[in-house]
Amino acid sequence: MNAVVYVSKGGNTKKLADAVAKGAEVKAQSAASAVNLTQTDILFIGGSIYCGRMSGVLRKFLQNLDQKQAAKAVVFGTSASGKTIRAEVTSILESKGIPVVAESFHCKGSFLCVNSGRPNADDLAQAEEFAKRVCKGGV
Ligand SMILES: Cc1cc2nc3c(=O)[nH]c(=O)nc-3n(C[C@H](O)[C@H](O)[C@H](O)COP(=O)(O)O)c2cc1C
């Protein structure tokens, strides 16, 4: 069983999470609500950058994860600049013995007057394809 867990303050990463979940044939779950995670084969983790870092809610979710809950993790997300949460996620999860797959999926997210309309339909289609490829073992 795979799972998609994300945090999205403004909705951009939620769009990506829903596309990733479609590709993985599961339902995306917000880490801001109760998350139902049993023994997950691939845990997709989605988040954004706020003032240079991932959200505190996502950090807390990752810190509370147990190694038994995920065989491996895959990161995705949005940001205004292109900066990603991958390094922060990897640092927390690998300290718990949960490996993070080298390939991840990120796209620009709208913020104030930049990146208007992102993620767009093309970003969402690519995110869905990425998730399908990961689930088929191609990543
Ligand atoms: C309070 C705040 C701080 C932000 N700080 C950064 C930042 O430091 N670097 C960056 O690239 N984007 C920054 N952004 C832009 C977000 O990363 C971008 O809009 C992202 O797509 C938001 O995702 P969300 O809608 O899922 O919350 C910031 C956005 C907000 C609201």
The ligand as an SDF file (V2000), in Angstrom:
LIG
                    3D

 31 33  0  0  0  0  0  0  0  0999 V2000
    4.4710   33.1440    4.2570 C   0  0  0  0  0  0  0  0  0  0  0  0
    5.0910   32.6230    2.9760 C   0  0  0  0  0  0  0  0  0  0  0  0
    6.4720   32.5510    2.8840 C   0  0  0  0  0  0  0  0  0  0  0  0
    7.0710   32.0740    1.6960 C   0  0  0  0  0  0  0  0  0  0  0  0
    8.4400   31.9770    1.6370 N   0  0  0  0  0  0  0  0  0  0  0  0
    9.0030   31.4530    0.5150 C   0  0  0  0  0  0  0  0  0  0  0  0
   10.4190   31.2740    0.4330 C   0  0  0  0  0  0  0  0  0  0  0  0
   11.1670   31.5760    1.3530 O   0  0  0  0  0  0  0  0  0  0  0  0
   10.9290   30.7670   -0.7060 N   0  0  0  0  0  0  0  0  0  0  0  0
   10.1360   30.3920   -1.7590 C   0  0  0  0  0  0  0  0  0  0  0  0
   10.6600   29.9190   -2.7610 O   0  0  0  0  0  0  0  0  0  0  0  0
    8.7920   30.5310   -1.7040 N   0  0  0  0  0  0  0  0  0  0  0  0
    8.2070   31.0490   -0.5960 C   0  0  0  0  0  0  0  0  0  0  0  0
    6.8500   31.1680   -0.5340 N   0  0  0  0  0  0  0  0  0  0  0  0
    6.0360   30.7520   -1.6640 C   0  0  0  0  0  0  0  0  0  0  0  0
    5.4700   29.3440   -1.4920 C   0  0  0  0  0  0  0  0  0  0  0  0
    6.4980   28.3870   -1.3330 O   0  0  0  0  0  0  0  0  0  0  0  0
    4.6430   28.9780   -2.7200 C   0  0  0  0  0  0  0  0  0  0  0  0
    3.6250   29.9380   -2.8960 O   0  0  0  0  0  0  0  0  0  0  0  0
    4.0500   27.5820   -2.5650 C   0  0  0  0  0  0  0  0  0  0  0  0
    3.5330   27.1650   -3.8000 O   0  0  0  0  0  0  0  0  0  0  0  0
    2.9760   27.5850   -1.5090 C   0  0  0  0  0  0  0  0  0  0  0  0
    2.4030   26.3200   -1.4340 O   0  0  0  0  0  0  0  0  0  0  0  0
    0.9840   26.0850   -0.7760 P   0  0  0  0  0  0  0  0  0  0  0  0
   -0.0230   26.8950   -1.5640 O   0  0  0  0  0  0  0  0  0  0  0  0
    0.7690   24.6240   -0.9150 O   0  0  0  0  0  0  0  0  0  0  0  0
    1.0860   26.5340    0.6390 O   0  0  0  0  0  0  0  0  0  0  0  0
    6.2510   31.6640    0.6170 C   0  0  0  0  0  0  0  0  0  0  0  0
    4.8490   31.7390    0.7340 C   0  0  0  0  0  0  0  0  0  0  0  0
    4.2810   32.2120    1.8920 C   0  0  0  0  0  0  0  0  0  0  0  0
    2.7620   32.2730    1.9890 C   0  0  0  0  0  0  0  0  0  0  0  0
  1  2  1  0
  2  3  1  0
  2 30  2  0
  3  4  2  0
  4  5  1  0
  4 28  1  0
  5  6  2  0
  6  7  1  0
  6 13  1  0
  7  8  2  0
  7  9  1  0
  9 10  1  0
 10 11  2  0
 10 12  1  0
 12 13  2  0
 13 14  1  0
 14 15  1  0
 14 28  1  0
 15 16  1  0
 16 17  1  0
 16 18  1  0
 18 19  1  0
 18 20  1  0
 20 21  1  0
 20 22  1  0
 22 23  1  0
 23 24  1  0
 24 25  2  0
 24 26  1  0
 24 27  1  0
 28 29  2  0
 29 30  1  0
 30 31  1  0
M  END
$$$$
